[in-house]
Amino acid sequence: MAITIAQVEQVARLAKLQFDSEEKKRMAEQLNLIVDYVEKLNELDTSEVAPTAHILNLTNVLREDSVEPSLSPEEVLQNAPRQNNSHFSVPRVIKEL
């Protein structure tokens, strides 16, 4: 599967990038090298290799989730600079059009 100049132009347009004709040609050549390498990797027999998500044998070191007592809404809002009923009141960030 060869990457064409038209495909490079399409991806560049989607990424809002601009290339001159020499850069497009070089990009197509480099992408073709990458595709050729991946196709070469597809030729390897991996039937004996177990699927992995990571190359290292990692284990989860997080604690178990557990329900613990938490602050009441009144306690949480006690130090709030501004509040609206039982909610924090924050400045508007997005302006209306």
Backbone atoms as SQL, in Angstrom:
CREATE TABLE atoms (id INTEGER PRIMARY KEY, chain TEXT, resi INTEGER, resn TEXT, atom TEXT, x REAL, y REAL, z REAL);
INSERT INTO atoms VALUES
  (1, 'A', 1, 'MET', 'N', 0.851, -1.173, 0.000),
  (2, 'A', 1, 'MET', 'CA', 0.000, 0.000, 0.000),
  (3, 'A', 1, 'MET', 'C', 0.898, 1.238, 0.000),
  (4, 'A', 2, 'ALA', 'N', 0.880, 1.952, -1.078),
  (5, 'A', 2, 'ALA', 'CA', 1.719, 3.143, -1.194),
  (6, 'A', 2, 'ALA', 'C', 0.918, 4.392, -0.841),
  (7, 'A', 3, 'ILE', 'N', 1.545, 5.271, -0.090),
  (8, 'A', 3, 'ILE', 'CA', 0.944, 6.558, 0.263),
  (9, 'A', 3, 'ILE', 'C', 1.190, 7.514, -0.905),
  (10, 'A', 4, 'THR', 'N', 0.128, 8.140, -1.385),
  (11, 'A', 4, 'THR', 'CA', 0.244, 9.043, -2.521),
  (12, 'A', 4, 'THR', 'C', 0.353, 10.492, -2.044),
  (13, 'A', 5, 'ILE', 'N', 0.767, 11.347, -2.957),
  (14, 'A', 5, 'ILE', 'CA', 0.836, 12.778, -2.662),
  (15, 'A', 5, 'ILE', 'C', -0.555, 13.301, -2.325),
  (16, 'A', 6, 'ALA', 'N', -1.576, 12.783, -3.019),
  (17, 'A', 6, 'ALA', 'CA', -2.958, 13.215, -2.753),
  (18, 'A', 6, 'ALA', 'C', -3.363, 12.868, -1.321),
  (19, 'A', 7, 'GLN', 'N', -2.949, 11.706, -0.828),
  (20, 'A', 7, 'GLN', 'CA', -3.265, 11.323, 0.552),
  (21, 'A', 7, 'GLN', 'C', -2.523, 12.219, 1.541),
  (22, 'A', 8, 'VAL', 'N', -1.280, 12.551, 1.236),
  (23, 'A', 8, 'VAL', 'CA', -0.516, 13.472, 2.091),
  (24, 'A', 8, 'VAL', 'C', -1.219, 14.830, 2.127),
  (25, 'A', 9, 'GLU', 'N', -1.672, 15.297, 0.973),
  (26, 'A', 9, 'GLU', 'CA', -2.379, 16.576, 0.916),
  (27, 'A', 9, 'GLU', 'C', -3.668, 16.537, 1.731),
  (28, 'A', 10, 'GLN', 'N', -4.396, 15.407, 1.649),
  (29, 'A', 10, 'GLN', 'CA', -5.651, 15.262, 2.404),
  (30, 'A', 10, 'GLN', 'C', -5.387, 15.301, 3.906),
  (31, 'A', 11, 'VAL', 'N', -4.396, 14.574, 4.365),
  (32, 'A', 11, 'VAL', 'CA', -4.061, 14.560, 5.797),
  (33, 'A', 11, 'VAL', 'C', -3.558, 15.929, 6.238),
  (34, 'A', 12, 'ALA', 'N', -2.767, 16.571, 5.405),
  (35, 'A', 12, 'ALA', 'CA', -2.259, 17.906, 5.732),
  (36, 'A', 12, 'ALA', 'C', -3.422, 18.892, 5.849),
  (37, 'A', 13, 'ARG', 'N', -4.394, 18.777, 4.948),
  (38, 'A', 13, 'ARG', 'CA', -5.550, 19.664, 5.013),
  (39, 'A', 13, 'ARG', 'C', -6.332, 19.426, 6.298),
  (40, 'A', 14, 'LEU', 'N', -6.547, 18.164, 6.669),
  (41, 'A', 14, 'LEU', 'CA', -7.274, 17.847, 7.897),
  (42, 'A', 14, 'LEU', 'C', -6.529, 18.334, 9.131),
  (43, 'A', 15, 'ALA', 'N', -5.201, 18.279, 9.089),
  (44, 'A', 15, 'ALA', 'CA', -4.380, 18.712, 10.217),
  (45, 'A', 15, 'ALA', 'C', -4.059, 20.203, 10.150),
  (46, 'A', 16, 'LYS', 'N', -4.593, 20.869, 9.117),
  (47, 'A', 16, 'LYS', 'CA', -4.355, 22.306, 8.922),
  (48, 'A', 16, 'LYS', 'C', -2.852, 22.606, 8.817),
  (49, 'A', 17, 'LEU', 'N', -2.160, 21.758, 8.048),
  (50, 'A', 17, 'LEU', 'CA', -0.736, 21.939, 7.795),
  (51, 'A', 17, 'LEU', 'C', -0.541, 22.331, 6.340),
  (52, 'A', 18, 'GLN', 'N', 0.526, 23.060, 6.074),
  (53, 'A', 18, 'GLN', 'CA', 0.846, 23.440, 4.705),
  (54, 'A', 18, 'GLN', 'C', 2.248, 22.952, 4.375),
  (55, 'A', 19, 'PHE', 'N', 2.358, 22.244, 3.252),
  (56, 'A', 19, 'PHE', 'CA', 3.646, 21.748, 2.778),
  (57, 'A', 19, 'PHE', 'C', 3.859, 22.231, 1.359),
  (58, 'A', 20, 'ASP', 'N', 5.110, 22.521, 1.010),
  (59, 'A', 20, 'ASP', 'CA', 5.394, 22.791, -0.396),
  (60, 'A', 20, 'ASP', 'C', 5.538, 21.446, -1.107),
  (61, 'A', 21, 'SER', 'N', 5.709, 21.470, -2.415),
  (62, 'A', 21, 'SER', 'CA', 5.719, 20.221, -3.189),
  (63, 'A', 21, 'SER', 'C', 6.857, 19.300, -2.771),
  (64, 'A', 22, 'GLU', 'N', 8.020, 19.855, -2.432),
  (65, 'A', 22, 'GLU', 'CA', 9.151, 19.027, -1.995),
  (66, 'A', 22, 'GLU', 'C', 8.850, 18.357, -0.653),
  (67, 'A', 23, 'GLU', 'N', 8.248, 19.093, 0.263),
  (68, 'A', 23, 'GLU', 'CA', 7.893, 18.520, 1.575),
  (69, 'A', 23, 'GLU', 'C', 6.831, 17.432, 1.427),
  (70, 'A', 24, 'LYS', 'N', 5.873, 17.626, 0.527),
  (71, 'A', 24, 'LYS', 'CA', 4.837, 16.598, 0.291),
  (72, 'A', 24, 'LYS', 'C', 5.479, 15.316, -0.227),
  (73, 'A', 25, 'LYS', 'N', 6.413, 15.475, -1.159),
  (74, 'A', 25, 'LYS', 'CA', 7.099, 14.307, -1.718),
  (75, 'A', 25, 'LYS', 'C', 7.885, 13.581, -0.633),
  (76, 'A', 26, 'ARG', 'N', 8.634, 14.349, 0.186),
  (77, 'A', 26, 'ARG', 'CA', 9.432, 13.744, 1.256),
  (78, 'A', 26, 'ARG', 'C', 8.533, 13.070, 2.300),
  (79, 'A', 27, 'MET', 'N', 7.396, 13.723, 2.629),
  (80, 'A', 27, 'MET', 'CA', 6.454, 13.148, 3.597),
  (81, 'A', 27, 'MET', 'C', 5.891, 11.832, 3.077),
  (82, 'A', 28, 'ALA', 'N', 5.531, 11.790, 1.787),
  (83, 'A', 28, 'ALA', 'CA', 5.011, 10.553, 1.197),
  (84, 'A', 28, 'ALA', 'C', 6.060, 9.445, 1.257),
  (85, 'A', 29, 'GLU', 'N', 7.309, 9.782, 0.965),
  (86, 'A', 29, 'GLU', 'CA', 8.385, 8.786, 1.019),
  (87, 'A', 29, 'GLU', 'C', 8.574, 8.259, 2.435),
  (88, 'A', 30, 'GLN', 'N', 8.567, 9.160, 3.419),
  (89, 'A', 30, 'GLN', 'CA', 8.763, 8.738, 4.805),
  (90, 'A', 30, 'GLN', 'C', 7.588, 7.899, 5.302),
  (91, 'A', 31, 'LEU', 'N', 6.383, 8.293, 4.954),
  (92, 'A', 31, 'LEU', 'CA', 5.209, 7.499, 5.358),
  (93, 'A', 31, 'LEU', 'C', 5.224, 6.130, 4.695),
  (94, 'A', 32, 'ASN', 'N', 5.688, 6.059, 3.446),
  (95, 'A', 32, 'ASN', 'CA', 5.792, 4.762, 2.772),
  (96, 'A', 32, 'ASN', 'C', 6.805, 3.861, 3.454),
  (97, 'A', 33, 'LEU', 'N', 7.899, 4.440, 3.970),
  (98, 'A', 33, 'LEU', 'CA', 8.878, 3.640, 4.715),
  (99, 'A', 33, 'LEU', 'C', 8.239, 3.054, 5.978),
  (100, 'A', 34, 'ILE', 'N', 7.428, 3.864, 6.643),
  (101, 'A', 34, 'ILE', 'CA', 6.763, 3.402, 7.867),
  (102, 'A', 34, 'ILE', 'C', 5.783, 2.279, 7.538),
  (103, 'A', 35, 'VAL', 'N', 4.983, 2.473, 6.489),
  (104, 'A', 35, 'VAL', 'CA', 4.001, 1.455, 6.089),
  (105, 'A', 35, 'VAL', 'C', 4.716, 0.174, 5.681),
  (106, 'A', 36, 'ASP', 'N', 5.813, 0.290, 4.944),
  (107, 'A', 36, 'ASP', 'CA', 6.582, -0.902, 4.545),
  (108, 'A', 36, 'ASP', 'C', 7.098, -1.654, 5.764),
  (109, 'A', 37, 'TYR', 'N', 7.563, -0.924, 6.778),
  (110, 'A', 37, 'TYR', 'CA', 8.069, -1.564, 7.986),
  (111, 'A', 37, 'TYR', 'C', 6.948, -2.300, 8.720),
  (112, 'A', 38, 'VAL', 'N', 5.787, -1.674, 8.821),
  (113, 'A', 38, 'VAL', 'CA', 4.655, -2.317, 9.495),
  (114, 'A', 38, 'VAL', 'C', 4.222, -3.561, 8.728),
  (115, 'A', 39, 'GLU', 'N', 4.211, -3.491, 7.404),
  (116, 'A', 39, 'GLU', 'CA', 3.861, -4.667, 6.600),
  (117, 'A', 39, 'GLU', 'C', 4.882, -5.785, 6.811),
  (118, 'A', 40, 'LYS', 'N', 6.137, -5.409, 6.974),
  (119, 'A', 40, 'LYS', 'CA', 7.173, -6.415, 7.234),
  (120, 'A', 40, 'LYS', 'C', 6.934, -7.079, 8.595),
  (121, 'A', 41, 'LEU', 'N', 6.514, -6.287, 9.593),
  (122, 'A', 41, 'LEU', 'CA', 6.208, -6.856, 10.907),
  (123, 'A', 41, 'LEU', 'C', 5.028, -7.818, 10.836),
  (124, 'A', 42, 'ASN', 'N', 4.084, -7.559, 9.945),
  (125, 'A', 42, 'ASN', 'CA', 2.924, -8.439, 9.788),
  (126, 'A', 42, 'ASN', 'C', 3.308, -9.815, 9.255),
  (127, 'A', 43, 'GLU', 'N', 4.487, -9.948, 8.667),
  (128, 'A', 43, 'GLU', 'CA', 4.944, -11.236, 8.155),
  (129, 'A', 43, 'GLU', 'C', 5.426, -12.168, 9.266),
  (130, 'A', 44, 'LEU', 'N', 5.692, -11.628, 10.452),
  (131, 'A', 44, 'LEU', 'CA', 6.195, -12.443, 11.558),
  (132, 'A', 44, 'LEU', 'C', 5.118, -13.366, 12.097),
  (133, 'A', 45, 'ASP', 'N', 5.520, -14.559, 12.491),
  (134, 'A', 45, 'ASP', 'CA', 4.598, -15.512, 13.108),
  (135, 'A', 45, 'ASP', 'C', 4.508, -15.213, 14.604),
  (136, 'A', 46, 'THR', 'N', 3.371, -14.706, 15.024),
  (137, 'A', 46, 'THR', 'CA', 3.174, -14.364, 16.435),
  (138, 'A', 46, 'THR', 'C', 2.154, -15.280, 17.097),
  (139, 'A', 47, 'SER', 'N', 1.911, -16.431, 16.510),
  (140, 'A', 47, 'SER', 'CA', 0.901, -17.338, 17.061),
  (141, 'A', 47, 'SER', 'C', 1.279, -17.859, 18.444),
  (142, 'A', 48, 'GLU', 'N', 2.567, -17.915, 18.748),
  (143, 'A', 48, 'GLU', 'CA', 3.022, -18.419, 20.050),
  (144, 'A', 48, 'GLU', 'C', 3.195, -17.303, 21.091),
  (145, 'A', 49, 'VAL', 'N', 2.953, -16.053, 20.699),
  (146, 'A', 49, 'VAL', 'CA', 3.154, -14.917, 21.589),
  (147, 'A', 49, 'VAL', 'C', 1.821, -14.519, 22.206),
  (148, 'A', 50, 'ALA', 'N', 1.803, -14.456, 23.527),
  (149, 'A', 50, 'ALA', 'CA', 0.565, -14.079, 24.218),
  (150, 'A', 50, 'ALA', 'C', 0.300, -12.591, 24.021),
  (151, 'A', 51, 'PRO', 'N', -0.972, -12.212, 23.837),
  (152, 'A', 51, 'PRO', 'CA', -1.292, -10.788, 23.701),
  (153, 'A', 51, 'PRO', 'C', -0.968, -10.040, 24.992),
  (154, 'A', 52, 'THR', 'N', -0.431, -8.855, 24.862),
  (155, 'A', 52, 'THR', 'CA', -0.094, -8.048, 26.029),
  (156, 'A', 52, 'THR', 'C', -0.538, -6.612, 25.809),
  (157, 'A', 53, 'ALA', 'N', -0.811, -5.926, 26.898),
  (158, 'A', 53, 'ALA', 'CA', -1.135, -4.508, 26.823),
  (159, 'A', 53, 'ALA', 'C', 0.109, -3.679, 27.103),
  (160, 'A', 54, 'HIS', 'N', 1.119, -4.307, 27.702),
  (161, 'A', 54, 'HIS', 'CA', 2.346, -3.598, 28.053),
  (162, 'A', 54, 'HIS', 'C', 3.497, -4.593, 27.987),
  (163, 'A', 55, 'ILE', 'N', 4.679, -4.119, 27.637),
  (164, 'A', 55, 'ILE', 'CA', 5.795, -5.051, 27.501),
  (165, 'A', 55, 'ILE', 'C', 6.315, -5.540, 28.844),
  (166, 'A', 56, 'LEU', 'N', 6.039, -4.780, 29.910),
  (167, 'A', 56, 'LEU', 'CA', 6.462, -5.197, 31.244),
  (168, 'A', 56, 'LEU', 'C', 5.297, -5.839, 31.976),
  (169, 'A', 57, 'ASN', 'N', 5.596, -6.763, 32.863),
  (170, 'A', 57, 'ASN', 'CA', 4.561, -7.425, 33.632),
  (171, 'A', 57, 'ASN', 'C', 4.198, -6.548, 34.832),
  (172, 'A', 58, 'LEU', 'N', 3.237, -5.657, 34.648),
  (173, 'A', 58, 'LEU', 'CA', 2.853, -4.720, 35.692),
  (174, 'A', 58, 'LEU', 'C', 1.577, -5.187, 36.384),
  (175, 'A', 59, 'THR', 'N', 1.460, -4.833, 37.645),
  (176, 'A', 59, 'THR', 'CA', 0.230, -5.122, 38.377),
  (177, 'A', 59, 'THR', 'C', -0.320, -3.823, 38.941),
  (178, 'A', 60, 'ASN', 'N', -1.610, -3.787, 39.157),
  (179, 'A', 60, 'ASN', 'CA', -2.262, -2.602, 39.689),
  (180, 'A', 60, 'ASN', 'C', -1.881, -2.439, 41.157),
  (181, 'A', 61, 'VAL', 'N', -1.419, -1.243, 41.516),
  (182, 'A', 61, 'VAL', 'CA', -0.998, -1.004, 42.898),
  (183, 'A', 61, 'VAL', 'C', -1.982, -0.093, 43.628),
  (184, 'A', 62, 'LEU', 'N', -3.148, 0.126, 43.048),
  (185, 'A', 62, 'LEU', 'CA', -4.136, 0.976, 43.687),
  (186, 'A', 62, 'LEU', 'C', -4.900, 0.202, 44.753),
  (187, 'A', 63, 'ARG', 'N', -5.394, 0.926, 45.714),
  (188, 'A', 63, 'ARG', 'CA', -6.169, 0.282, 46.774),
  (189, 'A', 63, 'ARG', 'C', -7.575, -0.043, 46.269),
  (190, 'A', 64, 'GLU', 'N', -8.246, -0.904, 46.958),
  (191, 'A', 64, 'GLU', 'CA', -9.626, -1.239, 46.626),
  (192, 'A', 64, 'GLU', 'C', -10.533, -0.048, 46.914),
  (193, 'A', 65, 'ASP', 'N', -11.546, 0.133, 46.108),
  (194, 'A', 65, 'ASP', 'CA', -12.523, 1.186, 46.371),
  (195, 'A', 65, 'ASP', 'C', -13.364, 0.797, 47.571),
  (196, 'A', 66, 'SER', 'N', -13.601, 1.764, 48.429),
  (197, 'A', 66, 'SER', 'CA', -14.456, 1.501, 49.580),
  (198, 'A', 66, 'SER', 'C', -15.205, 2.773, 49.943),
  (199, 'A', 67, 'VAL', 'N', -16.404, 2.601, 50.459),
  (200, 'A', 67, 'VAL', 'CA', -17.206, 3.740, 50.876),
  (201, 'A', 67, 'VAL', 'C', -16.696, 4.214, 52.226),
  (202, 'A', 68, 'GLU', 'N', -16.423, 5.512, 52.317),
  (203, 'A', 68, 'GLU', 'CA', -15.933, 6.090, 53.559),
  (204, 'A', 68, 'GLU', 'C', -16.766, 7.327, 53.886),
  (205, 'A', 69, 'PRO', 'N', -16.810, 7.704, 55.141),
  (206, 'A', 69, 'PRO', 'CA', -17.577, 8.899, 55.495),
  (207, 'A', 69, 'PRO', 'C', -16.996, 10.130, 54.804),
  (208, 'A', 70, 'SER', 'N', -17.897, 11.038, 54.397),
  (209, 'A', 70, 'SER', 'CA', -17.438, 12.259, 53.752),
  (210, 'A', 70, 'SER', 'C', -18.089, 13.467, 54.421),
  (211, 'A', 71, 'LEU', 'N', -17.699, 14.641, 53.991),
  (212, 'A', 71, 'LEU', 'CA', -18.226, 15.868, 54.576),
  (213, 'A', 71, 'LEU', 'C', -19.662, 16.110, 54.104),
  (214, 'A', 72, 'SER', 'N', -20.423, 16.756, 54.928),
  (215, 'A', 72, 'SER', 'CA', -21.779, 17.134, 54.543),
  (216, 'A', 72, 'SER', 'C', -21.704, 18.353, 53.631),
  (217, 'A', 73, 'PRO', 'N', -22.737, 18.616, 52.834),
  (218, 'A', 73, 'PRO', 'CA', -22.726, 19.798, 51.979),
  (219, 'A', 73, 'PRO', 'C', -22.503, 21.090, 52.766),
  (220, 'A', 74, 'GLU', 'N', -23.048, 21.187, 53.966),
  (221, 'A', 74, 'GLU', 'CA', -22.868, 22.386, 54.777),
  (222, 'A', 74, 'GLU', 'C', -21.397, 22.566, 55.159),
  (223, 'A', 75, 'GLU', 'N', -20.723, 21.472, 55.526),
  (224, 'A', 75, 'GLU', 'CA', -19.307, 21.543, 55.892),
  (225, 'A', 75, 'GLU', 'C', -18.445, 21.920, 54.692),
  (226, 'A', 76, 'VAL', 'N', -18.805, 21.390, 53.534),
  (227, 'A', 76, 'VAL', 'CA', -18.030, 21.681, 52.326),
  (228, 'A', 76, 'VAL', 'C', -18.165, 23.152, 51.960),
  (229, 'A', 77, 'LEU', 'N', -19.369, 23.691, 52.041),
  (230, 'A', 77, 'LEU', 'CA', -19.617, 25.075, 51.639),
  (231, 'A', 77, 'LEU', 'C', -19.204, 26.093, 52.695),
  (232, 'A', 78, 'GLN', 'N', -18.799, 25.632, 53.853),
  (233, 'A', 78, 'GLN', 'CA', -18.455, 26.520, 54.959),
  (234, 'A', 78, 'GLN', 'C', -17.353, 27.514, 54.580),
  (235, 'A', 79, 'ASN', 'N', -16.364, 27.092, 53.801),
  (236, 'A', 79, 'ASN', 'CA', -15.256, 27.967, 53.429),
  (237, 'A', 79, 'ASN', 'C', -15.356, 28.481, 51.991),
  (238, 'A', 80, 'ALA', 'N', -16.476, 28.249, 51.343),
  (239, 'A', 80, 'ALA', 'CA', -16.636, 28.716, 49.964),
  (240, 'A', 80, 'ALA', 'C', -16.757, 30.236, 49.941),
  (241, 'A', 81, 'PRO', 'N', -16.017, 30.909, 49.062),
  (242, 'A', 81, 'PRO', 'CA', -16.118, 32.363, 49.002),
  (243, 'A', 81, 'PRO', 'C', -17.521, 32.823, 48.610),
  (244, 'A', 82, 'ARG', 'N', -18.166, 32.076, 47.681),
  (245, 'A', 82, 'ARG', 'CA', -19.540, 32.395, 47.288),
  (246, 'A', 82, 'ARG', 'C', -20.309, 31.091, 47.132),
  (247, 'A', 83, 'GLN', 'N', -21.570, 31.121, 47.509),
  (248, 'A', 83, 'GLN', 'CA', -22.402, 29.929, 47.367),
  (249, 'A', 83, 'GLN', 'C', -23.810, 30.336, 46.958),
  (250, 'A', 84, 'ASN', 'N', -24.490, 29.408, 46.326),
  (251, 'A', 84, 'ASN', 'CA', -25.851, 29.622, 45.872),
  (252, 'A', 84, 'ASN', 'C', -26.656, 28.430, 46.368),
  (253, 'A', 85, 'ASN', 'N', -27.434, 28.626, 47.397),
  (254, 'A', 85, 'ASN', 'CA', -28.163, 27.543, 48.067),
  (255, 'A', 85, 'ASN', 'C', -27.164, 26.489, 48.529),
  (256, 'A', 86, 'SER', 'N', -27.196, 25.305, 47.945),
  (257, 'A', 86, 'SER', 'CA', -26.267, 24.262, 48.388),
  (258, 'A', 86, 'SER', 'C', -25.216, 23.973, 47.320),
  (259, 'A', 87, 'HIS', 'N', -24.854, 25.012, 46.533),
  (260, 'A', 87, 'HIS', 'CA', -23.879, 24.848, 45.457),
  (261, 'A', 87, 'HIS', 'C', -22.807, 25.920, 45.546),
  (262, 'A', 88, 'PHE', 'N', -21.632, 25.606, 44.993),
  (263, 'A', 88, 'PHE', 'CA', -20.594, 26.613, 44.831),
  (264, 'A', 88, 'PHE', 'C', -21.038, 27.592, 43.758),
  (265, 'A', 89, 'SER', 'N', -20.735, 28.859, 43.933),
  (266, 'A', 89, 'SER', 'CA', -21.005, 29.870, 42.921),
  (267, 'A', 89, 'SER', 'C', -19.661, 30.332, 42.376),
  (268, 'A', 90, 'VAL', 'N', -19.490, 30.162, 41.055),
  (269, 'A', 90, 'VAL', 'CA', -18.222, 30.523, 40.434),
  (270, 'A', 90, 'VAL', 'C', -18.464, 31.556, 39.339),
  (271, 'A', 91, 'PRO', 'N', -17.434, 32.345, 38.991),
  (272, 'A', 91, 'PRO', 'CA', -17.617, 33.335, 37.942),
  (273, 'A', 91, 'PRO', 'C', -17.878, 32.670, 36.595),
  (274, 'A', 92, 'ARG', 'N', -18.670, 33.349, 35.762),
  (275, 'A', 92, 'ARG', 'CA', -18.940, 32.851, 34.416),
  (276, 'A', 92, 'ARG', 'C', -17.634, 32.883, 33.625),
  (277, 'A', 93, 'VAL', 'N', -17.350, 31.811, 32.915),
  (278, 'A', 93, 'VAL', 'CA', -16.128, 31.720, 32.136),
  (279, 'A', 93, 'VAL', 'C', -16.434, 31.906, 30.653),
  (280, 'A', 94, 'ILE', 'N', -17.529, 31.340, 30.195),
  (281, 'A', 94, 'ILE', 'CA', -17.899, 31.407, 28.790),
  (282, 'A', 94, 'ILE', 'C', -18.910, 32.536, 28.605),
  (283, 'A', 95, 'LYS', 'N', -18.601, 33.460, 27.699),
  (284, 'A', 95, 'LYS', 'CA', -19.490, 34.583, 27.443),
  (285, 'A', 95, 'LYS', 'C', -20.533, 34.187, 26.416),
  (286, 'A', 96, 'GLU', 'N', -21.714, 34.689, 26.563),
  (287, 'A', 96, 'GLU', 'CA', -22.777, 34.426, 25.592),
  (288, 'A', 96, 'GLU', 'C', -22.499, 35.201, 24.322),
  (289, 'A', 97, 'LEU', 'N', -22.911, 34.635, 23.191),
  (290, 'A', 97, 'LEU', 'CA', -22.711, 35.309, 21.900),
  (291, 'A', 97, 'LEU', 'C', -23.800, 36.310, 21.636);
